[in-house]
Amino acid sequence: MATIPEAKPSRGAEREDQVRTLFSEIAPRYDLLNHVLSLNIDRGWRRRAIRMLQWQERDTGRYLDACAGTFDLSLELAKQVGFRGSVVATDFALPMLVQGRSKLGPSVTPICGDTLRLPFSTACFDGATVGFGMRNLADLRAGFSAFARVLRPGARLVILEFTEPPNRVLRALYHFYFHHILPVVGRIVSGHPWAYAYLPESVKEFPEPEELAVLLAEAGFGNVEWRLVTGGIAAIHVAVRA
Ligand SMILES: C[S@@+](CC[C@H](N)C(=O)[O-])C[C@H]1O[C@@H](n2cnc3c(N)ncnc32)[C@H](O)[C@@H]1O
């Protein structure tokens, strides 16, 4: 069995392949583990994230949900935007899309594609979301630039991502759960030796909310705001394409 340090996806060139393989392998158990390990709190986070997109009632816009996985965020987006709008959901791990396809309705179009090389024309989306995906990208700056290219000026990007809670007590509990409970339950249920040990490692490496806001501004986004949810276990960033 591989050890965690050997198996952790590296930075740089190999990372994309390793991350795609990881999610392809855990796809059959992804939804179950997602809701069990988050104690279902993730559903509320997704609803809040989509509300922060500030879609318009009776919206006819075209929205992108990147790193869509098994479509939980895409479906919440489609539900809130309504059937007048349309949602394109992309992910580069085909088994994740295949696993989620039975949940899809006509307003979500799945496309297998890389967030770093979004296969769309410039300024063609009215808004975009990414849930628990940015942390996995091999190049964060390139990811933000890719979103900046496909969003029209004035369109919003919403990012939902894990973060470390600022409160010391909560942070200690969070670390205990993330490093001792989650990897064990994740390993038993998914059968994958290290996927759920990678999760806390990737959160630790991911920029703090303030740093993320700077990277967004550098990529061409303005009005960057964020809200911590559930004591700062997760953060929702919103940025407007300048
Ligand atoms: C933790 S899952 C999140 C799935 C979904 N957004 C959700 O909220 O449950 C991360 C997803 O990002 C995808 N992903 C990671 N890097 C990617 C990239 N460069 N291009 C496309 N998808 C990517 C993975 O395949 C995986 O399905």
The ligand as an SDF file (V2000), in Angstrom:
LIG
                    3D

 27 29  0  0  0  0  0  0  0  0999 V2000
  -13.4170   17.7480   -4.9970 C   0  0  0  0  0  0  0  0  0  0  0  0
  -14.1050   17.4970   -6.5750 S   0  0  0  0  0  0  0  0  0  0  0  0
  -15.3950   18.6990   -6.5960 C   0  0  0  0  0  0  0  0  0  0  0  0
  -16.5430   18.2940   -7.4800 C   0  0  0  0  0  0  0  0  0  0  0  0
  -17.7560   19.2170   -7.4220 C   0  0  0  0  0  0  0  0  0  0  0  0
  -17.4550   20.5500   -7.8620 N   0  0  0  0  0  0  0  0  0  0  0  0
  -18.3520   19.2700   -6.0500 C   0  0  0  0  0  0  0  0  0  0  0  0
  -18.6020   20.3890   -5.5700 O   0  0  0  0  0  0  0  0  0  0  0  0
  -18.6080   18.2130   -5.4780 O   0  0  0  0  0  0  0  0  0  0  0  0
  -12.8880   18.2400   -7.5910 C   0  0  0  0  0  0  0  0  0  0  0  0
  -13.1210   17.9880   -9.0660 C   0  0  0  0  0  0  0  0  0  0  0  0
  -12.2370   18.8330   -9.8110 O   0  0  0  0  0  0  0  0  0  0  0  0
  -11.8310   18.1190  -10.9610 C   0  0  0  0  0  0  0  0  0  0  0  0
  -10.6150   18.7490  -11.4800 N   0  0  0  0  0  0  0  0  0  0  0  0
   -9.4460   18.9410  -10.8200 C   0  0  0  0  0  0  0  0  0  0  0  0
   -8.5710   19.5750  -11.6200 N   0  0  0  0  0  0  0  0  0  0  0  0
   -9.2080   19.7910  -12.7980 C   0  0  0  0  0  0  0  0  0  0  0  0
   -8.8400   20.4060  -14.0210 C   0  0  0  0  0  0  0  0  0  0  0  0
   -7.6130   20.9190  -14.2200 N   0  0  0  0  0  0  0  0  0  0  0  0
   -9.7410   20.4730  -15.0140 N   0  0  0  0  0  0  0  0  0  0  0  0
  -10.9840   19.9370  -14.8470 C   0  0  0  0  0  0  0  0  0  0  0  0
  -11.3970   19.3250  -13.7230 N   0  0  0  0  0  0  0  0  0  0  0  0
  -10.5180   19.2600  -12.7110 C   0  0  0  0  0  0  0  0  0  0  0  0
  -11.6480   16.6950  -10.4720 C   0  0  0  0  0  0  0  0  0  0  0  0
  -11.6860   15.7640  -11.5250 O   0  0  0  0  0  0  0  0  0  0  0  0
  -12.8320   16.5610   -9.5040 C   0  0  0  0  0  0  0  0  0  0  0  0
  -13.9570   16.0230  -10.1560 O   0  0  0  0  0  0  0  0  0  0  0  0
  1  2  1  0
  2  3  1  0
  2 10  1  0
  3  4  1  0
  4  5  1  0
  5  6  1  0
  5  7  1  0
  7  8  2  0
  7  9  1  0
 10 11  1  0
 11 12  1  0
 11 26  1  0
 12 13  1  0
 13 14  1  0
 13 24  1  0
 14 15  1  0
 14 23  1  0
 15 16  2  0
 16 17  1  0
 17 18  1  0
 17 23  2  0
 18 19  1  0
 18 20  2  0
 20 21  1  0
 21 22  2  0
 22 23  1  0
 24 25  1  0
 24 26  1  0
 26 27  1  0
M  CHG  2   2   1   9  -1
M  END
$$$$
